[in-house]
Amino acid sequence: MSIKDSILAAALAAVLPFTSAAYANPETEPESAAVSEEVTESDDSAQYISPEEFVASLEFKSGRVVLGSNLATLNLPDSLVFLDGENAQRLLVDGWGNPPDDVPPLGMILPAGVSPLADESWGVTVEYEDSGYVSDEDAADIDYGDMLKDMQADMREANTWREENGYEAVQLVGWAAEPHYDAEGKKLYWAKELKFGDSEANTLNYNIRVLGRKGVLVLNFVANMDQLAEIEASVPAVLAATEFNPGQRYAEFDPDLDTVAAYGLGALVAGKVAAKTGLLALLLVLLKKFWFIPVVLGGWLFKRIGLRKKEAPVEEVSAPVAATAESKPEVPVQTPAQTVMDLNKPDDADKR
């Protein structure tokens, strides 16, 4: 069964209990049916919009865009446009079918002249981690070949736990683009190729980190693996467009005033690969869209569909399992990651 078929099946399963309840009492069937029909007609006009209407409702910006409270600036070329945090969240969740996030991104960069619902579309989410000043002193000493082997080994070890707890295994195939650090611009970028379960299509996880005085701008491409060449061609424009504002720049770091992050460049790349975390089993992990959801945007039906396979595993691991005399000591269970970006965030162990 395909991902889309699974999602449609989940939607049907979510609706069937309500359909059954409407006909549970034969005596009230005509009245209930009439009320249901009236509500449906009303809901159709109030809740459903077409893909074209959805795209038209997004507020695209161009040119110079200030991020946050004068944190950084995007100087976008004509080839790129921007959505603010609210509109970016709408596209990620309601247009592309990703799980909702409690904290929306600062915004999202997209190619100009391309519908975000078209197959050839892609996007770059923009976030900020207030992690402190990340030293780049280890830049020249990192062996990314050895790092990849360690990350793959950690992923294989973590997959044992994932499969035992109902999550799909995640294979780190390799670098889609080996990490590169621009020492002058203080920008780090790399890409990983991931395989989820038995999925035929691999996932592209392309990342950019821009170092600042007090934290890091986190830019993640949302695209398919077969778009790698196009994404790599767009990376220079995204890199050139992104700069911290005066007062927030890396060179302005003051050791007497500012906090130093407890990890370096290597941890930004390695991320949280060995943590016992669980991604959504249906690949709703900040990926490129599978379909457009023409219902109330952010409504209950999407949440039931998007999170349906996560519910059971979460309940199983949310509380510590009682240890038996023969069992190994308990390992604290971390909150399951909901997006691929969570895998890129430095683990607690990296911060010590």
N, C-alpha and C positions, 0 to 999 in steps of 0.2 A: 504493500500500500504506500502511495506517495505521501509526501508531507502535506500537500494540499488536501488529498483525500482524508488524511487523518484529522486535519483541522475541521473539514466539513462534517466528518463523522462526529467530532466532539460537539460542534454547534448543534447538530441534530439531537444528540443525546441530551444537551442542555435544555432544548426546547420541548422534548417529548413529555417530561413530567407535567408541564403546564398544560399540554394538550390533553393528556389523560385526565387531569383533574377537572377540566372543563366539561367532560362527559361522564364523570363519575356518578352524577345524580341525574337520571333520565328526566325527572319531572321539571328540572330547571334548564334542560338543554336548550330549548328555543330562546329563552331570555338570555342565557349565558352566551350563546352563539351570536345573538344580535349585538350584545354589548361588546363582545370580542371583535366583531366585524367593524363596529364603529370606532373602537380604540385603534384597530389596525389601520384604518383609513386615516385617522388623525395622526398616528405615528409615522405613516408613510410620508406625509407632507412635512412633518416637523423634524424627522430624524434622518431620512435618507437623502444623500446628495450624490451627484455623479462624480466620477474621477475628475472631470474637467472643472466642475464647480469647486471641488476640493483644492485643486492646484490654484485656481483663481483667487481663493480665499487666503493663500499664503502671501505674506508681505515680504517680498524680496527687496534687498537693498544692494546698492552697488557703490563703487568708489571707496571713499574713506569711511571706515566703521570703527568706533571706539568700543572696546570690550570692557565690561565691568565698570567699576568706579574709577575711570581713567587708568585702568590697569595696563592695557596694551592697545595697539592700533593695527587694523588690517587695512592696507592700501591695495585694494583689489584691482587687478587689470580688467579690461573689458571682457575677458574670457571667464570671469568668475563672478558669482553673486553670493549674497549672504542672507541667512534667516536668523532672527534673534532667538533667544532661548525658548520662548513660548511656541513660536512657529516651528522651530526645529524639533521640539518634543512632539508636536502634532504630526509632523512628517514621519518621524521615527516610529511612533506608536500606531497612529491611525492610517498612515499611508503605507508603511513598510512592514507593519506587523511585529514590531519589537515589543517586549514587555515594558510597561511604564516604569519610569524612574522617579523616586521621590524628589530628586534634585535635577532639574533640567540642565542641559549644557549651557554654556555662555552663548552658543550659537552654532551655526553650521554653514560651511562653505560648499557651494555646488557649482557645476559648470553652467555657464549662461547659455540660454537658448535651447536647453534640453529639459523636457518635462521630467520632474523628479519621479514620476511613475513610469517612465519609459524604461525599456530593458537596458539601454545604453547609459542610463544615469548612474551617478555615484555621488558621494558626499563626504565631507570631512567634519566630524564633530569637534568642537573646541571647548575644552574645559580648563580649569586651573586648579592645581594642587598647592595649597599653602603649606608646603613641606619644609620650607627653609632653603637656605643657600646650598645648592648641591655642588660640591667640589668636583672639578674635572681633572684633578691631579693624576687620577688613575687612567686617563684616556689612552696614553701611549702604551700602557702595560697590559691591556686587556687582550687576551687571545680568544677571539669570538668563535674559533673552531672548537676549542676545548669547552667554551661556555655552552655551545649548542649540544655537545655530547652530554654534558651534565644536565641540561634542561630536558633532553630526551629521556635520560635515565630517570629523572625525577617524575616526568610525566607518566612513564610506564609504571612506576611504583604507585603513583596516585591513582592510576586506572584500576588497580586492584580494589581499592576502597570504593571508587566510583561505581564499578560494576556490582559489587556486593550490596550497594545501597540504592540500586535502581537507576543509575545514571549511565549515559552512553560513555564509552571510552573516547578519549581525545588523543589523537596521534599528532605529535609535532613532526611533520614530514621533513622540514628543514628551513633554511633561510630562503625566502622568496627574493630578498635583497639583503645582503650582508650589512650589518651595522656600519654606519659612517658618521664620524663626528666632525663638524665644522667648527674648529677651534676659534676662528675669528668671529663667526656669527653666533657662537654658543648654541648650536642647534645639532641635535642628534636624531638620526632617522634610520629605520630598518623595517624589514617586513618578514613575517613568518607565514609559512604555509601549514594549515591545520586540516586534519581530517576527523570528522565527527562520526563515530560509529561506522555504519555501512554506507554512508552517503557516497554517491558516485561523484559528486562535485566537491572539490576541496575548498576551504575557506581562506581568503586572503586577509591577513591581519597586518596592515601597513600603518606604521606609527611614526610620529614626529614629536620630539620634545624640545621646547625652547626654554633655555635656562634663564632665570631671572634672579633678581636680588633676594627675593623672599620666597620664591617658589618656582614652579614649572608650568608652562603652558602645555597642555596635553592635546595633541591633535591626532585623531584616529580616522583613517579612511574606511568608509563603508562601501564595499564593492565586492564583486565576484572575482574568483581567481583568474578567469579568462580575461579580465580587464587590467591585468598587471602592467602590460606595456603602456596602456593609456594613462594609468595612474602614475607610473614612473615619469612619463612625459610631463605630467602636471605638477609633480613634486617641486621642481625649481620655482615655479610661480607661487606656490603656496608658501614655500620657505621665504622667498623674497618679500612676500606681502605681510609677514608676521613679525612685529617688533614690540618689545616692551616700551612703555612711555618713560620719559624722564622721571627719575625717582624710584623706578622699579627695575632698572637695567642691571645686568650682571656686574658690570664694571663699577657700579656704585655701591657694592657691598661694603658694609662697615662692620668689622669684627667686634667693635665695642658696642654696637647697637643691635645687630642682626643675628638671627638664629642660624646655625649651621645644621643642615640635614644630617641624619645619622647614617647615610649611605651615599654612594657615589654613582658614577655613570653606569657601572656594571649592573647595579640593582635595577636601574630604570629599564634596562633591556631584558634582564632575566625575569623580573616580575614575579608574580605569584603562581609559579608553575607546579610547585610540589605540595601546595596546600591542599588539605582534604576539603575541596569545594565541589559544588555540583552545578553544571550549566543546565539550562533548560533542555529537556530531552528532544524537543522538536526543533532545535537549532534557532529558536527565537532569541538570539544572543547578539543583538546589534548587528544584524546582517542586512544585506540588500533584501528588498521586499520580495515576497512570494505572491502577494495579492493585495488588492485595495479593499478595505472593509467599509462598505457603504451603509453604516449604521450610525447611531449616535456616537460621535467621536469620543473615545475614552469610556464607553458605556459598559454595562455589566456583562454583555454577551462576549465582548472581546476578552475581558478579564477571565471569564470562564474558559474560553478557548485557549488563550495564550498560556494560562497557568495550570491547565488541567492535569498534565503529567508531572507537574512539580509538586502537587499537593501531597500525594502519598509519601514520597521520599522525605519531604520536609518534616512531616509528622513523625516519621520513623527516627530521624536523627536529631530532632529538636531537643530531646532530653537525653542525658547520659544513659547508656545501657548498663544495667547492673552487671557487675563482673562476677564470674564464678571463680571457684578455687583454681581452675585450670586455665582461666583466661589471662591474657596479657593486661598490663595496667592500661587504664583508660587513656585515650588521647583526646584532648578537648576538640570538639567539633566546631569548625568555623562556619559562619554564615555562608550558605551556598552563593557562589558568584552568579549574577544574573546576566552579565554581558561579557563578551570577549575582553573588553577593556579591564574588567576586574582581574583578569589573568596578567595584565601588564603592570598592575600596581605593586610596588615593593611589599613583600610579605613582612610580617612583624619580625621574623627572624633576620631579615636583611637589615632591619633598622637598629639592631643591637650592636 
